[in-house]
């Protein structure tokens, strides 16, 4: 990349040379870096600087600032992360479809809500796996990456695991980013929790009801499965208001009811 003329790169991208130099300092020679004065400029926070796609960067180790949804190079079908290990996604249509779904969620709910929802969803999905709540899709995708028997070997990487988790994380983020489903799980009505749990099992974790009793994410007696899935505390159960007791009849005398007196009929004279 450094051997490539910035003039040619400017002509290809249509961006000014100085903007390219600030955006990609790796393409500058030391003399050019000295004139940029970027030593003390703000840097992207952790997790937002990714290794660029190697085929796009001509095999050079280029680091780029990226948004949270820029985890796939769709041109070369590679998984992009903070590491230079970039698994091939050519045989992973589920991951490519999840990325398109991820972009649709951003257009529908906004970037920040989806970013927070995906962050929480990823932690929940990892917790499910640690609690032995297996996702058949995850195992299938890991087998495509690493071959049969991948669980018995140590040759799989964190990047392949993140990529294999991605479809389930996006599916759960769809529920967490939706105001409708958040109202169901955070409301005070058990009918909403049951509806959320049914949708969770249908679209995210079909085997949620098979969770281990000792798992903090598994349903237990008296605790809804939806609460286990999100980690939110259960809402307070409101007791039904007591029905007022009928008011006793007022007595005119302290001793009891007023006696009924019969009026005697007088015989006509």
PEWO-V659836 format. One record per run of one state. SS is the DSSP state (A for helix, B for strand, O for the rest). FROM is the first residue (numbers start at 1). TO is the last residue. If there is no record, write none. Layout:
ss-><SS | SS>
from-><FROM | FROM>
to-><TO | TO>
//
This chain:
ss-><O | A | O | A | O | A | O | A | O | B | O | B | O | B | O | B | O | B | O | A | O | A | O | A | O | A | O | A | O | A | O | A | O | A | O | B | O | B | O | A | O | B | O | B | O>
from-><1 | 6 | 14 | 17 | 24 | 25 | 28 | 30 | 35 | 49 | 52 | 63 | 66 | 72 | 74 | 78 | 80 | 88 | 89 | 93 | 110 | 111 | 131 | 136 | 147 | 150 | 153 | 158 | 178 | 179 | 187 | 190 | 204 | 208 | 211 | 220 | 221 | 223 | 224 | 225 | 231 | 253 | 254 | 256 | 257>
to-><5 | 13 | 16 | 23 | 24 | 27 | 29 | 34 | 48 | 51 | 62 | 65 | 71 | 73 | 77 | 79 | 87 | 88 | 92 | 109 | 110 | 130 | 135 | 146 | 149 | 152 | 157 | 177 | 178 | 186 | 189 | 203 | 207 | 210 | 219 | 220 | 222 | 223 | 224 | 230 | 252 | 253 | 255 | 256 | 269>
//
